[in-house]
Amino acid sequence: MKKRYEISIISHTHWDREWYEPYQNFRAMLVDMVDNLLEILETNSDYKHFHLDGQFIPVEDYLQIRPDKYAIIKKYVKNGRLLIGPFYTLTDEFLVSGESIIRNLLKGIQLSKQLGNVMKVGYLVDIFGHISQMPQILTGFGIDNAIVLRGLNQENTKSEFLWVSPDNSKVLAIKLSDNVSYSNFFYFLRPVLTSDKKINIEETINLLKDFVNERISEATTSYILGMDGCDHLFANLRTIDIINIGNKYLKDYHFVHTTLPEYIHKLKKSVKYLKEICGELRITDHKGNLNQLLSGTISSRMYLKQTNYNCEKSLEKYAEPLSVLTWLFNKQYPSQYLNIAWKHLLENSAHDSICGCSVDRVHRDMMYRYNQCQLISELVKNKAITTIKKNIDTDSIYGIKKHDIPIIIFNTTEYYRREVIEPIINLPIDKVPQNINLYTISKNRRLKKIESLLCSVNKTLLDVYKYNPVDVPINKEVIQLKAKFIADNILPLGYKVFILRPIYTKNKSVTIKDDTLTAENKYYKLWFNNNGTINIIDKMSSKKFTSLHYFEDCADIGDGYGFKRPENDIIITTKTRKAKITILEKNNLTTIFTVDYILLLPINYDFDKKCRSVKKIPYQISSLIELQNDCPYIKITTRLNNIINDHRLRVCFPTRIRTNFCYAESSFDVIKRNINLPDTTGWIEPASPTQPQKKFIDVSDNSIGIAILNQGIPEYEVTDDRHRIIKLTLLRCFGQGIRGKENHIDSQCHGEYVFKYAIIIHRDSWEKAEIYKYATEFNYPLLTAQTDIHKGSLPLNYSFANIEPEGLLISALKKCETRDTICMRIYNIRSEQLKSKIVFFHKIKQVYLINLNEERIKRIKFTRKNTIEIIIPSKKIVTFEIVV
């Protein structure tokens, strides 16, 4: 007789690589766990399968200690008894780049396949919310399903639903229990699984009934999922005994010890009409025990977030694209260096790592990995720049002189660029220049003078030794010259050469003698209030915005998981204090002000008295505010030295724009979020006013708007009041532990910090104003390099490709993993489909459309020489393989 329900028991462990113990401690536990597992698989054929948490890195960590077990691991992976992958690590989704998530899957699948098999399941069981584009990323790797926990409540959906990305990619999603998460079988059967006594059959039957009934109430089919495992648990043979008891005594249920792929295969055949849920999953926990979103992790330990951002930027936006440019002419690509850098970065992407919710020792280990990643990526970047500049034919310029200095400007973005450049040039010590002339180079290789500025001239010792393979390195004293000029028409994905000519007779200074605390360009007029806040008139709309850019501080008695402001806490701001405002620089190219603020802040929170300490100290904040002559955004660099505890510091921009929505960039998307918070009175986890962002947050009413661009500042809030204040979290400092009073020190975030952000006022929406373009420019500055006059094979002005229209953004330009070809990944960030046109300025043999796993889908025909055209739907990620 056919039974009503089939219950799939999934034996697994959830393996946080580092969390409340550092990595090496958990690895010692991992070795014992896998040793025990292999013995069970070897000696008990009834224990059919075990899942290693949807990631590969536990296998890698284990084999470093037990290399002799490689063959047996491979045997069980290949025959399907040990399931690994598809991820390399179980990454957080909001705190890493979209490209990092893709590389995580790419690496995890690649390494899993080397052991014979990969689990094609979108295993997202303990991630703190989910980005809107995750279904598209999964389907790009041939994964048509996802298992999720946080970001949804059981009131929102049954246990099965269709999760839809903005491009309409869909996956079958399984929502785990709010109360017992990825451990429902374990928690219900815990008294039996953890007992060392003989199994009580009656007790076991009753517990099985409770377990099945809880899941049946949420299921849409007769296939029920039972997750047998929890954090750092070993395989347990009692699971098989419990399954046998269930099959013997419960007539309506058939229990099977099986795999997630097999369960999902049966589920797909059984499901009919499922609810569709579109976009990101960020709903807080209503009444579940284990379903919290933990939104405070977005701002925990800001030093981790900033360092992760810098590593991603260095790898994705500089090291890899520049290495592609060098590979095009010398066929040398630093794959191994880049693989090592990515490994360090992805190790830190695990959710308990990058989220900043582990013990201090864990995050100290992370900083070592980040340092290695940064060193390697900088090395690769600098080597690529050196290789290119040595091969540019600077000797072919008409009118060039002996002491002229060629300056190469590199642009690794998809846009033509025009901006103020500040190169630092090293000259021989024998003669001190009094000024400079700057020249661009025309198409016929002739010099054309452009406006420039000599900022400073100093004698200095080079702070790095120049390597000499046949002699010991020595210090070298040089004249170091800092210049400034507008670099115009810098081609996308390429470079352009300028010529700097030292002048040894003094010229008239171009500095403007103007002491007024105002600045103006064709976009804005800017002036200050006494408290250091900024007033701006937008010339395009004639709109006036006042009192922008003040700082506020409040107490934080939360922990790594969440911000918690105590009752009766008073917010302290710079609005009531006079700031010191000075002009640092004012000339035809730019105006820069220094604004120094001082807050009197309590040194910590007194947990005994339940208030901030009476003792206060001066807390200094210094901001450089720059308005360049031809720039549509106002750049701000803020520096501070954090010396106090238990507080949250934010920078604030009152917009006073009447709207109910804001728009935040996310991975491969821009998210429309409601500013008005839902009523979550009585919820275990109330709705959070703070939200994640990537490069910008925008508030607009479709006629006027303000966007705040940022570099590596992942958390914002837009206040639910008439002022609609954009607030960026700069620091969130706390000492509370993650499992009791661990008295964290590093989480107080002491030390020096630099924060970079910018204000842009625009008409229309963020999309029509192309805010994404300016955010890209702000985040990925042009690079400069000095060379000499020499012959070479490379031109003076070069671009690998031009991508049109401007709504198409590059996510990756690198060499393919397994073929001597180039991988270019772009995405359409706009809300409409775009007809793309990509013109390659290098001889191209073929172009293929490939998936995210770099498998060829189809060949793309050229519409004309070295040109392809293809329709790219809204929010679609498209990857090309380019054969040269």
N, C-alpha and C positions, 0 to 999 in steps of 0.2 A: 504494500500500500504506500502510495506516495505521501510523504509528510508535508505538512503545511509550510514549514519554514526550514531553510537551510542556513545554518549558522557557521560562518567562516571564522575560524579561530586563527589569528595572525600572531605568531610568536615573534617578539621583537625586543629590542632595547632602545631606549632613547638616550643617545650618548652625547651629552654635552662635553666637548673636548676639554673645556676649562670653564669653571664657574665658581662654586664655593670652595673648590680646591684648585690649585694651579695645574697646568697641563701635565707635568711629569707625575704628579700624584694620581691623577685620573688615568694616565697611561698605564701605570702599574696595575690599577684595577682592570683596565681594558685587557691587558695581557692575560691576567687570571681568567677573565670572563671568556675570552676566545679560546684559551686552552681548554677550559671546561666545556665550551660549546663543541669543539672539535672532537673531544672524547665522546660526547653524547651522540654526535652524528656518526661517529665510527662504530659505536657499540649498540645503538638503538635505532632500528629502521622505522619504528613507529613515530619517532620524532622526526617528521619529514622535512620541516623547513624552519629557517630563522632569518629574520630581516635585520640588517645592520643600519637601520635608521635612515634609509634613503640617501646615504652619503657614502663616499669612497674613503675619506681620510682615516676612519678607524682601521681599515685594512692596512693602509700605508703605515700608520703609527705602529701597528702590531708587527708587521713584517720587518720593521727596522730593528726590533728586539728579537724576533723569531724568524730570521731569514730562511732557516731550514724548513719552515712550514709553508713555503711558497707553493709547492706542488699540491699539498693537500687542500690549501685554500682554493687554488685554481680548480681542483677537481670538484669541490662542492659548489663553487660559483658556476662552473660550466654545466653541471647537471641540475642546477636550479634549486638545490637545497639551502644554499647560502645566497641571499639576495642583497646586492650592493648597488650603490648609485641610485638615481642618476646624478645627484649633486656631488660636488667635491666636498663642500661643507654646507651645513644647513644655514644658509645665509639669511641675514635680515634683508628686507626688501626696500625699506625707505631710506636707509642710511648709507647704502652703497649705490653706485651708478647702475643704470640699466645695462651698460656694457659689462660691468663686473658680474652681474647675474648671468648674462649669456656666457661669459668665460668660465664661470663656476660650473655651469652645466656642461659646457664643451669639454672641460678638463675632466670632470667626473665621469662622463660617458666614455671619453677616450681611454682613460685608465681602467675603467670597469671592463671594457671590451677586451683589453689586453689580458684580463684574467678569464675571459670566455663568455661573459654575459653582463647585461645591465638591466636593472629593473626600470621599465618604462612607466613609472608612476610619478606624478607630480606631488611628491611627498612634502607637505608644507605644514606639518602638524603643530609645531610650537613657535611659529613665526608671529611677531607682534603686529598683526595686520598685514594686508596684502595690496600691492600696487595694482592699478587698473589694467596694466598690460601683461600681467603674468599669464593669462590664458594664451595670448599671442606668442609669448616666449616659449611656453610649453609646446604648443602646436608646431612651432618652428623646429623643435627637436623630435617631432613625431610622437609627442605625448598628448593624448586626448583626454586626460583626466587629471583631477587634483584632489588631494585630501587636505582639508583645512579645519582649523579649530577656531582661532581668535578672529575678531573682526565681524562676526555675525553672532546672533543669538538664535536659540531654537524657536523663538517667537517669529523670527523673520523667514524661516525656511524649514522644510522637512530635512531629513538626513541626506536627501539627494536633490540636487538642483543643477541647472545649467549656468555656468559662470561665463560671462560674455565680456570680451575686451572692446575698446572703442572702435576697433577695425572690424568687429563682428566675428572675431575668432571665438570659438566656443569649446569648453571642456565640460565633461561630466564631473561634477564636484560632489564630494561626500563631506558633509558637515559632521564632525565628531561631537560628542556629548558635551554640553556646557559644564556638567558636574563632574564627569569622570574622564573627560578628554580622550587622549590616546591610550587610555588604560582601563576601558570599561570592563572588560573581562577580568583583568587583574584586580580592580578595586572591589567588584562584587564577590569575587571568589577568593579574596585575600585571606580570610580566615583559614581556608583549606590550603591555599598555595604556600602560605608561610608557616604552617604548622609542621612540627616534626612528629606528630602523632598519627596513628592510623586514620585513614580517611573515613569520616562518618558519612555514610551514603545518604541518609535522610537530610542532614544539614546541606550536603552538596547539591541535592536535588532542589531544595528550597532556594538556595543561592542562585542556581542556574535559572530558575523560573524568574526570580527578581531581575536578573541580568537581561534575560531575553525580553521580558515585558517592557523594561525601560527602553530598549532599542526599538521594539516593534511599534511603540507609540509614535515614533518619529519616522519610521521607514515608509517608503512608497512601493516597495516590492516585498517578495517573500524571502529575499536574500538579506541576511542580517550580518553585520560586521562586529566581531569581537576582538578587541585589541589586548593581547596577552603580553603585557610588558609595561615598564615604566622607566624612570630615570635610572640609568646605570645598573639595571637588573640583569642577572644571569639567566640563561636558559633553565627551565624548570621542568623536570620529567613528570611532575604531578599534573601538568596540563593534560598530558595524554590520558592519565587515569580519570581525570574529570570528564574529558570528552567521552571516554568509554562508558562512564556512568550515565551521562546524559543520553547517549544513544540507546542504552539498555532500558532506561526507566521512563524517559519522556517521549511518548509516542508521536507527538506532533512535531518534534524537532529532530533534525539531522545535523549533528555536529561534525565538522570536518577540519582537520589540521591542514591548512592550505596556505596559499600565497595571495598577496594583494593583486598581482596581475590576473590570477585565476578568478578571484572574487569579482574584480571589475569586469572581466570578460562576461561572466554570467549576468552581472548587474545590467550591462549595456543591452543585453538581449531581452531583459525583462522590463526595463523602464519604458514608460509611454509618454505621458504629458507632464513635463517638469516645469517648474517655475524658473524663469530666467532672472538672474541678478546681474546687473551690468556695472562694470567699473570697479573702483577700489573698494576694499572691505575694511572699514574702520569704525564699526559700531562698538561702543564700550559694553562691558558686561552688565547685564540686568540682574540676574539672580543665580548665576552659576558659580560653582566653587573654583573652577580652574579655567575660566574663559576670559580673564582680564586682558584688555588691549595693551596696558602698561605704556601709555603714551609718553610718560616722563622719560623714557629711555632715549627719546629723540634729542634731549639736551643734556643727558648725563655725561660728565667728563668731557667737556667740550674740546679738550686737547686731543682726544682720540678722533673726534669727528673732523677737526681741522687737518690733522695729519693724514687721515684716510683720504680726504679730499685732495690734498697735495700729491699724494702717491698716485691716485687715479689720474689726476691731471698730467702728471709727469709721464706716466706710462702711456695712457690712451691718446693724449693730445700732442705729445712731443716726441717721446722716444720711438714709438712705433711708426708714426707717419714719416719722420725724418729718416728712419732706417729703411723704409720703403724707397724713399728718394735715392738713397745711396745704393740700394740693391738694384735699382733700375740700370745703373751704369757699371757697377763692379761685381754684381751677383754675390755679394757677401751680406748676409743677414744674421744678426746676433740672436738666433733662436734660443740658444741655451741660456744666455744671460736673461732674456726676457721671460723665459719659462720660470727661472728661479725667482725673479722679481714678482711675477704673478702668483707663484706659490706662497710667498710670504704675505702678499696682500690678501689672498683668498683665505689663508689660515685665520686672518684677523676678521674676516667677514662673517664668521659664525655669530648667530644672534646673541648669545650671552657674552660675546667678546666685544664686537663693535657697539653694542647697545650700552656698554659702560655699567653693567649691573652685576659685575663679578667682584671678587676680592682684589685688593691692591696688587698682589703678586701677579695675578693674571694680566692686568693691564700694563704692568712693567714689562712682562714678557712681550706683550703686543708692541710696545714702543721699540724694542729691539728689532722685531720683524719689520716694522715700518721703516726703521732706519736702514735696514738692509735693502728693502725695496727701493727706497729713495736713492740710496747710493748707487745701486745698479742702474736704475732708470736714468739718473743724471749722467752716469758714465756713458751709457748707450747714446743718450741725446748728444752729449758733447763730442763723442767720437764721430757720430754721423755729421755733425756740423763741421768738425775739423776736416773730415774726408771731402765734403762738398766744397768747402771754401778753398782747399788746396787745389781743386780741379777746375775752378772757374777761371776763364781766360781774361784776367784783369789787364793783361798787357795789350789787349786789342783796342783800348780806349784812346781815341784821338785827343791830344792835348793834355794827357796825363803827365805829371811831373814826378821826379825822383822821390820826393818826400811825401807825396800824396798817400793817403790811407784809404783803401777800399773798405767800406762798411757794408756787410750783407745783412739784409732784413729778411727774416724767415716768417712765413705765414702758414701755419698748419691748419687753418680753418677753411671753411667752404666759401667764405666771402672775400670780395675785394676789400682791402683795408686802407683807411686813411686815418692816421692818428699821430700824436706827438710822441717822438721817440727820444730816449735819453741814454745814448750809448756811453760807455766808459772806455776811453782809448788810452793805450799805453804807448808812450813815445820814448825815444832815447834820451838819456839824461843830459846830453851835451848842450841842449839849447831849449829855452823855455818859451813856448808860443804865447803871444799876446792876444790872439784872437783866432778865429777859424772862418773859412768859407766852406759851404756845403754845395755839392753839385749832384743833380740827377743826371742820368745818361739817356740821351735820345735814341731813337731807333737806328740812326746812322752812327751810333757810338760816339757822339760828341757830348761834351760837358755843358750842362745848363745850370746856372747858379740858382739856388733857392734860399729862402730865408732860414737863418739858423742863429743859434745863441751859444756862446761859450759860458758855461755856468761856473766852472771852477778849474783850477790848475794846481796840482800838488805834487811834491816829490814823495815817493813812497817805495817801500820794499814790496815786491809781489808776495802775496800771502801764501802762494803755493810754489813749491819747487818745480822747475821745468825739467821733466825727465829727459835724461840723456843716456842712451843705451851703451855708450862707450866711456862715460865719465860719471863721476859722482855729481849729484845735483848741487847747485849753489843758489844762494839768494841773488836777486837782480834788482838794482835800484832803477826806477823809471820815473818819468814824468807822467802822471795820471791826469787825464783831461776828461772832464765831464761836459758833454755837449747836449744840445736840444734842438730838434728840428721836426717839421711835419713830413712824415713819410707818406707819400701819396701813391695810389694805384699799385699797392702791393698785391700781386696776383695770388689767387687761392691755391693752397697746397703747393707752395713754391717759395721763391725768394726773389729779391731785387737788390742790385748793387748800387750804392751811392759812394761818392768820393768826398772825403774830408781833407781839406788842405790847411795845414797849420800856417798861421800868419804871425810873423815875428815883428811886425810894426803895429802899434796900438791903433785900433779903430774906435770909432764912436760907439759907446755902449747903447744897446737897444732896450735897456731897462727903463721902464716908465716911472717917473717920479710922481707918485700919487699915493698919498697916505690915507685916503678915504677907504673905509671898510666896506667897500662895495665891489662888485664884479659884474661884468656884462659880456655876453656874446650874442650871436644872432638868435639864440633860442631863449635865453633867460636874462633877467636882471635879479641880482642877489644882494641882500644886505642882512645885517645881524641885529638882534636885540641884545640888551645888556647881559642877559643870562646865557648867551651863546647860541640861542636858537636861531634858525635861518628863516628869512622871509624870501619868497621867490615870486616874481611875476613871470608867467609863461607868455612869451611874446606871440606865439602862434594863436593862442586863444584869448589872451588878455586876462586870464584868470590869475588871481592872487592866492597864494598859499602861505600861511603864517605859522610861526612858532614850531617849525619842523626841527627835528633832531635834538631831543633832550633825553636824559638818562633817568631811569627810575630803578630803585632798589627796594626789595622787601625780604622778609625772612623766608627761609626754606627749611622745614624740619622733616622733609621727605627722605627718600633714599634713591638708589639707582633706578628704581622702577617708576617712581612718581614724585612730582612736585607736591608739597603740602605746605600751605601757608597757615600759620597759627591764627587763632581767633584774636581779634583786637590788634592785629599787627598794623603798623602805620607805614605807608609807602613814603619813601624819601626820594625826592627828585632834585634835579639841577634847576628846575624852573624858578626856584625862589632864591638862587644864589647868583652873584655876579661872576661872569667868566672873564678870563683874560684873552683878548682877541688881538692878534698881531698879523701883519702882512709879512709873509715869508718870501714871496716872489710875485712880481707883477711886471709883465712884459707883453710883447705882441703875440706870444704863443699861449700863455697861460697866466692865471692868477691863483696863488695858493695862500690860504690863511692857516694860521695855527690858532686853535681855540683850546684853552686849558680850563678844565672844570675841576672843582673840588667839592666832594660830598663829605659830610661828617657821618660816618657809618659805625654802628656797633661792631665790636670785634668778633662777636659770635652770638649764639642763642643760648640762654641759660635755661636748661631743661628742668632744673629744680624750681626756679621761679616762674617758669613758663612765659618768658618774655625775652626780647633781645637785651643784651648786656647794657648796663648804664654807661660803661666806658666806651667812648667813641674816638675814632682816629680819622685824620684827613685821608681821603681816598681820591687819588689823583687820576684823572682821565684826560688824555690829550688827543685831539682830532686834527688831522690835516684835511682841509676842505679845498678842493681844486676845481676850478672851472676853466677848462681849456677853450681856446678861441673857437674851435670848429667842432665841438663835441656836444651831443644832445643829452648827456647825462652829467651829473655833478658827482665827482668821485670823493669818497671819504675814507680815510684810513685812521682808525682809532687804536690807540695804544694805552695799555694800563698794566699795572703790577698788582695782582690780586694778593692781598695779605690778610684778608678776613675770612671768617667761616660762616656757614649756614645762611646763605643768602642767594637771591637770584637778581642778576643785573640785566636790564634790557634797554635798548635804544628805541625811541618812539617818534612816530611821524603822524601827527593828526591830519587826516585827509578831508574830513567834513563832507565827504561825498555821499549823497543819498543813494544807497544801494543795499540790497540784502545779500549780495554775493561777492566773493573774492575769487581770484584765479591764481593758483599756485602751480609752478612747473613741477612735474613728477617725471619719472623715467619714461621717455618716449611719449609724453602726454602733458597736457595742461589741464588741471582739475578744477572744475567749478564747484566751490564749496559754499554752503549756506553760512552766513555770518551769525544768524539767529540760532542759538543753541536749542536743541529739543529739550522738552521737559523730562528730566531723568531723576526727579525727586524719588528718593527711596531706593535707587539702584545701588548695587554693590560698588559699581564704578561709574560715577556721573560722567556725562559727556564732557570732554576736555575742550577748552577754548583754544588751546595750542595745537598746532598742526604741523606736519612736515612739509618741506619745500626743497627744491633743488636750487636753480640759479635765480629765481625771482618770485615775488608775490606782487599781485596787481589788484588794485581797487579802482573800479571805474563804473560809470553809469552809461557807457557807450557814447557819451559826448565829450567827457573829460575824465582823465584817470591819472593815478600816480602808481608807478611801479618802483619797488625797492629791489635793486639787483644786489646779489651778494656772492661772496666767494667762501664757500664752505661753512655757512651758518644755517643749519638744517631746520630750525624751529621758528615759527612766527605765530602771532595772534593778531586778528583784526577785532577790535572791541565791539561788542554788541551795544553800542550807544550812539548818540547823534554825532559824535566826533569821528567814529570809524577810524580809530588810531591803529596804524600798523606798528606792531612791536616785534622786534627781533630779539631773541634770547641770546645774549653774549656769554653769560656764565650761569650755571646752576650748581651751587656748591653745597655739599651735604656731608655728614659724617656717619649717618646711620648705616648699619650693615644690611646685608641681604638675608641673613638668617640669624636675627638677634643683634645684640650690640657688639659688633665686630670692631667698632671704633676705627673706621676707615680714615686714612690721612690724605692719600692722593686725591680722593674724591672731593676734597675741599678746593682743589684746582689752584693751589698757590703758584705764583710765578708770573712771568711776563707774557702778555698776549697781544696779538695784532689782529684786528678785524677790518676787513675791507668790504665796503658796500657802496651803493650809488643810488642817487635819486634821478628818476626820469619822469617828466610830466608829458602827457600825450593827449591827443584828441582821439575820439573813437574808442574802439576796444583794444585790448592787448594784441589781438590778432592783426587788425588793420594797421596798428602802429608798429608792428613787427618787433615787439619787445624781445622776443627770443633771439633776434639778430644782435641787439645791443647787449643782451645778457651773455651771448657767446663771445663777443668782442671784449667785454669787461673781464670775463673769466679767463680768457686764453690770450694773454698779451703777445704781441710780436716779439720775436727773439732777435738779438743783434750779435754779430760776430765781426771781429777785425781780422783782416788778412793783409797780404802785401801784393806787390805787382809781380805777376808771373804769368807764364803761358799755361793754357789748360784746355781741356776738351769740353767744358760745360759753358753754356751761354751766360750772359750778364743778367738776364731776366728770364725766369722759368716758372712754368706752372704745369703740374701733372694733369690736372683736369679742372674743368669749369662745370659747376652743377647749377642748373636753373630749374624752376624759379627759387626764390629765396626761402620759401617755406620748407625746403628739404634740408635736413641737417645731417651731418656726418656723425656716426657713432663710432666707427672704426675704420682705419686704413692700416692694414698689416699684411704680412705674408700668410698665405693659407697654411694650415697646420701640417698637411701631408703632401702638398704639391708645390712646385716652384712657380707659383702664380700669386696674384695679389687679391686680397679680400677687401672689398669696400662695402661698408654697411651704412645705409642712409635711412632716414625715416621722415615721414610727412607729419609735421606737428600741427598742421592746419585742420580746420573742420570741413574742408572740401577736398575732393580729389584733385591732384595736380598732374599735369602732363610734364613729365620730367624730360630734360634734355641734358645729356652729359657729353661734353666734348673733351676728348683726351688729346693732350698736346705731346703725346709720346706714341710711337708706333705700336699699335695694338693688333694682335692677331685674331683673338676671339674674346667674346664676353659671354659668360653664363649666368643665369639666375640660379642661385644656390640657396639651400635652407640654412638655418642657424647652425646646424651640425656640419656645414660645409659640404653637403652632398649635392651634386648637380641635379637641377630640375629640368632646365631646358636651355638651349642656346638662344641668345638674343642677336637678331640681325642688325647690322649697321644700317642706319638710314642714309648716311653719307660717310665719307672717310673719317674713321676714328670717332664716330658720333652714334650714340644710341638714344632712342626715345621710347619711353614707356609710361603708361598711366600708373600712378601710385595713389591708391585710395587714401582717404583721410585716416591719419594715425597708424598707417601701415609701416612696418619695418621691412626693408628690402635689402637683400645681400647679393652683391655681384662678385663673380670670380673673373679676374682680368688676366688674360694670357698675353704676355708681351714677347 
